[in-house]
Amino acid sequence: MKLGINLSFAIKRWVEPPVWARIVRETLGLNLVQFTYDLLDPWWPESVRRTLTAQVRSAASEWDLEIESAFSGLANYCFDGLLHPDKAGREASLEWWKRAFDVAAEVGAKASGGPLGGMSVSDYSDPERRERRYLDLLDAVAELSEAAKAAGLERLQVECTPLAREIPYTVQQSQKFLKDLEGRCAVSVKLLVDIGHALYQPLYGPGARMPEWLNGLGHSIGAFHLQNTDFQSDSHWGWPDSRGLFDVAQFAHGVKTAGLQDVPAFIEIIYPFELADDLALRNITSTAVHCRREFAQEVVNQP
């Protein structure tokens, strides 16, 4: 079982590459990393970007970390992205992703991705415009696959989100999305399944369970995000948390049963910016210990 960490825990706190790299390796005991563009905005000038990506590569090498992929992060998710109602907005998102792929390659990642965007309420409410946005999205992903290949990446990673105005948001829509892309992409397109999204009960109902996603999508899944959740919000809590109900060991069993034990799972915890730094560090440490024991089935001699 492959366990890693998304660097979301580090944003606005441990932003220097040597600092987060040491925490990941020495404090958390992990060596697999998913970089986040919240630490390095692809829009920044190329000279700044190259200086910072060199620092990332150096720190990863020093601490023997593998940067498996680079992900869009919290900031980019605030925008409508490739589903923006205005063509200029969609074109801007295309350019952002192309720059992001360059960043991913520069930090040594093999893949990049994230949520693709969200429709406005007006577009989603109009069946014709809704279908047009979907077809535009297919064209955009095909174009981005060419950019990913040119940057030297091996695959795109599309995150399923718990919002009907975003694509894809269900198992069935994910299957259709991938089928509609067949033969159009220059690199592999895989899905990222976040357990807090897949088990969001206000959208999917109280019967939402992981086996539907694991068995329904199978080897179309390229990665998982792990978070603690109450199934009523996209919580991104760590462990322990009295509000959280997610059973990591049960999830690990489901992953094995589905034959997906080689698919990496990245811890993705997002702390309130105002939370005391020592509390955040303490929680991300206990979270890593918990997931190493329950998901990776390691013997960890830490409290």
C-alpha positions as CSV (number, residue, x, y, z in Angstrom):
1,M,0.0,0.0,0.0
2,K,1.4,3.4,-1.1
3,L,0.9,6.2,1.4
4,G,2.0,9.8,0.8
5,I,1.0,13.3,1.7
6,N,-0.3,16.3,-0.2
7,L,1.5,19.4,0.9
8,S,-1.8,21.2,1.7
9,F,-0.8,21.0,5.4
10,A,2.2,23.3,4.8
11,I,0.6,26.2,3.1
12,K,1.0,29.6,4.8
13,R,3.2,27.9,7.4
14,W,6.1,25.7,6.3
15,V,6.5,27.1,2.8
16,E,10.3,26.8,2.4
17,P,11.1,23.5,0.6
18,P,13.9,22.5,3.0
19,V,11.4,23.0,5.9
20,W,8.4,21.0,4.6
21,A,10.8,18.4,3.2
22,R,12.3,17.8,6.6
23,I,8.9,17.6,8.2
24,V,7.6,15.1,5.7
25,R,10.6,12.8,6.0
26,E,11.8,13.3,9.6
27,T,8.6,14.1,11.5
28,L,5.9,12.3,9.5
29,G,8.0,9.4,8.3
30,L,6.8,9.6,4.7
31,N,8.7,9.8,1.4
32,L,5.9,10.1,-1.2
33,V,4.7,13.6,-1.9
34,Q,2.0,15.3,-3.9
35,F,3.1,18.9,-4.5
36,T,0.5,21.7,-4.4
37,Y,0.4,24.8,-6.5
38,D,-0.7,26.6,-3.4
39,L,3.0,26.7,-2.6
40,L,4.1,27.9,-6.1
41,D,1.6,29.7,-8.3
42,P,2.1,28.8,-12.0
43,W,1.2,32.4,-12.9
44,W,4.3,33.7,-11.3
45,P,7.1,35.0,-13.6
46,E,9.2,32.2,-15.2
47,S,12.4,33.5,-13.5
48,V,10.8,33.3,-10.1
49,R,9.2,29.9,-10.9
50,R,12.4,28.3,-12.0
51,T,14.3,29.5,-8.9
52,L,11.7,28.1,-6.6
53,T,11.2,24.8,-8.5
54,A,15.0,24.3,-8.3
55,Q,14.7,24.7,-4.5
56,V,11.9,22.1,-4.4
57,R,14.0,19.6,-6.4
58,S,17.0,20.2,-4.2
59,A,15.1,19.7,-1.0
60,A,13.4,16.6,-2.3
61,S,16.7,15.1,-3.2
62,E,18.3,16.0,0.1
63,W,15.5,14.3,2.1
64,D,15.0,11.4,-0.4
65,L,11.5,12.4,-1.3
66,E,9.6,11.3,-4.4
67,I,7.3,14.0,-5.8
68,E,4.8,11.8,-7.5
69,S,2.5,14.4,-8.8
70,A,1.5,18.1,-8.5
71,F,-2.0,19.2,-7.7
72,S,-4.1,22.3,-8.2
73,G,-4.7,23.1,-4.5
74,L,-7.2,25.3,-2.6
75,A,-6.6,28.7,-4.4
76,N,-7.3,27.4,-7.9
77,Y,-10.4,25.6,-6.8
78,C,-12.1,29.0,-6.0
79,F,-12.3,29.7,-9.8
80,D,-14.7,28.2,-12.4
81,G,-11.7,27.1,-14.4
82,L,-12.3,25.1,-17.6
83,L,-16.1,25.4,-17.1
84,H,-16.1,29.2,-16.8
85,P,-19.2,30.7,-18.5
86,D,-17.1,33.1,-20.5
87,K,-14.7,31.8,-23.3
88,A,-12.0,34.2,-22.1
89,G,-12.2,32.7,-18.6
90,R,-11.9,29.2,-20.0
91,E,-8.9,30.2,-22.1
92,A,-7.2,31.7,-19.1
93,S,-7.7,28.4,-17.2
94,L,-6.2,26.5,-20.1
95,E,-3.1,28.8,-20.0
96,W,-2.9,28.3,-16.2
97,W,-2.9,24.5,-16.6
98,K,-0.2,24.6,-19.2
99,R,2.0,26.6,-16.9
100,A,1.1,24.3,-14.1
101,F,2.4,21.3,-16.2
102,D,5.7,23.1,-16.6
103,V,5.9,23.6,-12.9
104,A,5.1,19.9,-12.3
105,A,7.8,18.8,-14.7
106,E,10.3,21.2,-13.1
107,V,9.7,19.8,-9.6
108,G,10.1,16.3,-10.9
109,A,6.5,15.1,-10.9
110,K,5.1,12.5,-13.3
111,A,1.5,13.7,-13.2
112,S,-0.6,16.8,-12.6
113,G,-4.2,17.6,-12.1
114,G,-7.1,18.5,-9.9
115,P,-10.7,19.6,-10.2
116,L,-11.3,20.9,-13.7
117,G,-13.8,23.6,-12.9
118,G,-17.4,24.4,-12.1
119,M,-20.4,25.7,-14.1
120,S,-22.2,28.8,-13.1
121,V,-25.8,28.3,-11.8
122,S,-27.1,29.9,-15.0
123,D,-25.1,27.5,-17.4
124,Y,-26.0,24.5,-15.4
125,S,-29.7,25.4,-15.3
126,D,-29.8,25.6,-19.1
127,P,-29.6,22.1,-20.7
128,E,-28.2,23.4,-24.0
129,R,-25.5,25.4,-22.3
130,R,-24.8,22.6,-19.9
131,E,-24.1,20.2,-22.7
132,R,-22.0,22.8,-24.5
133,R,-19.8,23.3,-21.4
134,Y,-19.3,19.5,-21.2
135,L,-18.2,19.3,-24.9
136,D,-15.9,22.3,-24.4
137,L,-14.4,20.5,-21.4
138,L,-13.7,17.4,-23.4
139,D,-11.9,19.6,-26.0
140,A,-9.9,21.3,-23.3
141,V,-8.8,18.1,-21.7
142,A,-7.6,16.7,-25.0
143,E,-5.7,19.9,-25.6
144,L,-4.2,19.8,-22.2
145,S,-3.1,16.2,-22.7
146,E,-0.9,17.4,-25.5
147,A,0.6,20.1,-23.3
148,A,1.2,17.5,-20.5
149,K,3.0,15.3,-23.0
150,A,5.1,18.2,-24.3
151,A,6.1,19.0,-20.7
152,G,7.2,15.4,-20.1
153,L,4.3,14.3,-17.9
154,E,2.9,10.8,-18.0
155,R,-0.7,11.4,-17.1
156,L,-3.4,13.8,-16.1
157,Q,-5.2,13.4,-12.8
158,V,-8.9,14.5,-12.7
159,E,-10.4,14.9,-9.3
160,C,-14.1,13.9,-8.8
161,T,-15.8,16.5,-6.7
162,P,-19.1,16.5,-4.6
163,L,-20.9,19.2,-6.6
164,A,-23.3,18.5,-9.5
165,R,-22.1,21.6,-11.3
166,E,-18.6,20.2,-11.6
167,I,-17.4,17.3,-13.8
168,P,-17.2,14.5,-13.0
169,Y,-19.1,14.2,-9.7
170,T,-20.6,10.6,-9.8
171,V,-19.3,7.2,-10.7
172,Q,-21.5,7.1,-13.8
173,Q,-20.5,10.5,-15.0
174,S,-16.8,9.6,-14.4
175,Q,-17.2,6.5,-16.6
176,K,-18.9,8.5,-19.4
177,F,-16.3,11.2,-19.1
178,L,-13.4,8.8,-19.6
179,K,-15.2,7.0,-22.4
180,D,-15.9,10.2,-24.2
181,L,-12.1,11.0,-24.0
182,E,-11.0,7.7,-25.5
183,G,-8.7,8.1,-28.5
184,R,-8.4,11.8,-28.0
185,C,-5.6,12.2,-25.4
186,A,-1.9,12.2,-25.8
187,V,-1.3,11.0,-22.2
188,S,-3.3,8.8,-19.8
189,V,-6.2,10.4,-18.0
190,K,-6.9,9.0,-14.5
191,L,-9.3,9.9,-11.8
192,L,-8.4,11.0,-8.3
193,V,-11.0,9.9,-5.7
194,D,-11.2,11.9,-2.4
195,I,-13.0,9.9,0.2
196,G,-14.5,13.0,1.7
197,H,-16.0,13.8,-1.7
198,A,-17.2,10.2,-2.5
199,L,-18.9,9.8,0.9
200,Y,-20.6,13.3,1.0
201,Q,-24.1,12.3,2.2
202,P,-26.0,15.5,1.4
203,L,-25.4,14.8,-2.2
204,Y,-25.1,11.0,-2.5
205,G,-27.4,10.0,0.4
206,P,-26.9,8.2,3.7
207,G,-26.1,4.9,1.9
208,A,-22.9,6.3,0.2
209,R,-20.1,3.8,0.4
210,M,-16.6,3.5,-1.0
211,P,-17.0,0.1,-2.8
212,E,-19.3,1.8,-5.3
213,W,-16.4,4.0,-6.3
214,L,-13.7,1.4,-6.0
215,N,-15.5,-1.3,-8.0
216,G,-17.2,1.1,-10.4
217,L,-14.0,3.0,-11.4
218,G,-11.4,0.3,-10.8
219,H,-8.1,0.9,-12.5
220,S,-9.4,4.2,-13.8
221,I,-8.4,5.5,-10.4
222,G,-4.9,6.9,-10.3
223,A,-4.8,8.2,-6.7
224,F,-6.8,8.7,-3.5
225,H,-7.0,11.6,-1.1
226,L,-7.4,10.7,2.6
227,Q,-9.1,12.9,5.1
228,N,-11.2,12.5,8.2
229,T,-14.8,13.6,7.8
230,D,-18.3,13.5,9.3
231,F,-19.7,12.7,5.8
232,Q,-21.7,16.0,6.0
233,S,-18.9,18.3,4.7
234,D,-15.8,18.2,2.7
235,S,-14.0,18.3,6.0
236,H,-10.3,17.6,5.5
237,W,-9.7,17.0,9.2
238,G,-6.9,15.0,10.6
239,W,-6.7,12.3,13.3
240,P,-7.6,12.4,16.0
241,D,-10.7,14.6,15.6
242,S,-13.8,13.9,17.7
243,R,-16.0,15.0,14.8
244,G,-14.5,12.6,12.3
245,L,-16.0,9.2,11.5
246,F,-13.9,7.8,8.6
247,D,-12.4,4.3,9.2
248,V,-9.0,4.2,7.5
249,A,-8.4,0.5,8.1
250,Q,-11.8,-0.4,6.5
251,F,-10.9,1.7,3.5
252,A,-7.5,0.0,3.2
253,H,-9.3,-3.4,3.2
254,G,-11.7,-2.1,0.4
255,V,-8.8,-0.9,-1.7
256,K,-7.1,-4.3,-1.4
257,T,-10.3,-6.2,-2.2
258,A,-10.7,-4.0,-5.3
259,G,-7.2,-4.9,-6.4
260,L,-6.0,-1.2,-6.1
261,Q,-3.3,-1.7,-3.6
262,D,-0.7,-0.1,-5.9
263,V,-2.7,3.1,-6.2
264,P,-1.2,5.8,-4.0
265,A,-3.2,7.5,-1.3
266,F,-2.2,11.0,-0.3
267,I,-3.2,12.4,3.1
268,E,-4.8,15.8,2.4
269,I,-5.5,17.9,5.5
270,I,-6.4,21.6,5.3
271,Y,-6.0,23.5,8.5
272,P,-7.7,26.8,9.3
273,F,-5.0,29.5,8.7
274,E,-5.6,30.9,12.2
275,L,-4.9,27.6,13.9
276,A,-1.8,27.7,16.1
277,D,1.2,26.3,14.2
278,D,2.1,23.9,17.0
279,L,-1.4,22.4,17.0
280,A,-1.3,22.0,13.3
281,L,2.1,20.3,13.4
282,R,0.9,18.0,16.3
283,N,-2.2,17.0,14.4
284,I,-0.5,16.3,11.0
285,T,2.1,14.2,12.9
286,S,-0.6,12.1,14.7
287,T,-2.5,11.9,11.3
288,A,0.5,10.5,9.6
289,V,1.1,8.0,12.4
290,H,-2.6,6.9,12.2
291,C,-2.6,6.5,8.4
292,R,0.7,4.7,8.4
293,R,-0.7,2.2,10.9
294,E,-4.2,1.8,9.5
295,F,-3.6,2.2,5.7
296,A,0.0,1.2,5.1
297,Q,-0.1,-1.3,8.0
298,E,3.2,-0.2,9.3
299,V,4.5,-0.8,12.8
300,V,5.0,2.8,14.1
301,N,6.7,3.2,17.5
302,Q,5.2,6.6,18.2
303,P,2.3,7.6,20.6
